Amino acid sequence: MRCPRAGVGLVTAALTIGMGVAGCGGSSNTEELKPVPVNGTVTYKKKPVAQGEIYFTPEKSGVRGAQGVTDKKGNYKLSTFAEGDGAIAGEHSVSIVATKNNSPTIPSRYFSSTASGLKATVEEGKSNVINFDLQD
């Protein structure tokens, strides 16, 4: 015998999960969610930070953050929804993580957007080249 209530429960669970995933990281205003290109260079004591990860965390709640990876010259491009699409315009706190053999290659305070002290403003219609020279 088939139990119709079990099917309803599965559909409800699927819809709940689907809505949660769809709602992750931002509002439904498509103009607000359109990323603008952001790139730059990360250095530590004037030397490139290679194979680091950089994260832009929007100050405005409900907006998806952006991330990127540095190359051997310390260059990065941010991605929000698709590779290299940039970041949502606005104010961001920034964190940078770089390790080699599980040891930090930059001061660990930069690993947290609240402790790093790094900020960035991403602007629509502008060239968003944002460089970071990290210090001890």
C-alpha positions in Angstrom: 0.0 0.0 0.0 1.3 3.5 -0.9 1.5 6.2 1.7 0.7 9.6 0.1 1.9 11.6 3.1 5.5 10.3 2.6 5.5 11.8 -1.0 4.3 15.1 0.4 7.0 15.1 3.0 9.7 14.5 0.3 8.3 17.3 -1.9 8.2 19.7 1.0 11.8 18.8 2.0 13.0 19.3 -1.6 11.3 22.7 -1.9 12.7 23.8 1.4 16.2 22.9 0.4 15.7 24.4 -3.1 14.5 27.7 -1.6 17.4 27.8 0.8 20.0 27.3 -1.9 18.3 29.8 -4.2 18.3 32.3 -1.3 21.9 31.9 -0.4 24.0 35.0 -0.8 21.8 37.8 -1.9 18.7 39.6 -2.8 16.5 39.0 -5.8 17.2 42.5 -7.3 19.1 41.5 -10.5 20.6 44.9 -11.0 22.1 44.9 -7.5 23.4 41.4 -8.1 25.3 42.1 -11.3 29.0 41.9 -10.5 31.6 44.3 -11.9 35.1 43.3 -12.8 37.7 43.5 -10.0 41.4 42.5 -10.2 44.6 43.5 -8.6 47.8 42.3 -7.0 48.6 41.1 -3.5 52.1 41.6 -2.1 53.7 41.0 1.3 56.6 43.3 2.0 56.6 44.3 -1.7 56.9 40.6 -2.9 54.1 38.8 -4.7 51.8 36.5 -2.6 51.6 33.4 -4.8 48.7 30.9 -4.6 46.9 32.9 -2.0 43.1 33.2 -1.6 41.4 36.5 -1.5 37.8 37.1 -0.2 35.7 40.2 -0.5 32.9 40.2 2.1 30.2 42.8 1.4 29.4 45.2 4.2 25.7 45.1 3.1 24.0 42.0 4.5 22.3 39.6 2.1 24.8 40.2 -0.7 27.0 37.4 -2.0 30.8 37.8 -1.5 33.5 37.3 -4.1 36.7 35.3 -4.1 39.8 34.8 -6.1 43.2 33.1 -6.2 46.5 34.8 -6.7 48.9 33.5 -9.4 52.7 33.3 -9.0 53.0 37.1 -9.5 50.3 37.9 -6.9 47.7 38.8 -9.5 44.0 38.0 -8.9 40.6 38.3 -10.5 37.4 38.0 -8.4 34.5 35.8 -9.0 31.0 35.9 -7.6 28.6 33.8 -9.8 31.0 32.8 -12.6 34.7 32.7 -13.0 36.2 36.2 -13.3 32.9 38.0 -13.3 34.0 40.3 -10.4 32.3 41.5 -7.2 29.0 43.2 -6.4 29.5 47.0 -6.2 29.8 48.5 -2.7 32.0 48.4 0.4 33.8 45.2 1.3 35.9 43.8 4.1 38.8 41.8 2.7 40.6 38.7 3.9 43.6 37.0 2.4 44.8 33.5 3.1 48.2 32.3 2.0 50.0 29.2 3.3 52.8 26.8 2.3 53.1 23.4 3.8 50.3 24.3 6.2 52.3 27.3 7.5 51.2 30.9 7.0 53.2 32.9 4.5 51.6 36.2 5.6 50.6 37.3 9.1 47.5 35.3 10.1 45.5 38.4 11.0 44.9 38.8 7.3 43.0 35.4 7.3 40.0 37.1 8.9 38.0 40.0 7.3 37.2 41.4 10.7 40.9 41.3 11.9 42.7 42.2 8.7 41.8 45.9 8.6 41.6 45.6 4.8 38.7 47.4 3.1 37.8 47.9 -0.6 35.2 49.9 -2.5 33.9 48.3 -5.7 32.4 50.8 -8.0 30.1 50.4 -11.0 31.4 51.8 -14.3 35.0 52.2 -13.0 38.2 50.3 -13.4 38.4 48.3 -10.1 42.1 47.6 -9.8 42.5 47.0 -6.1 46.0 46.2 -4.9 47.1 45.1 -1.4 50.6 45.5 0.0 50.5 43.5 3.3 52.8 44.4 6.2 53.8 42.8 9.5 
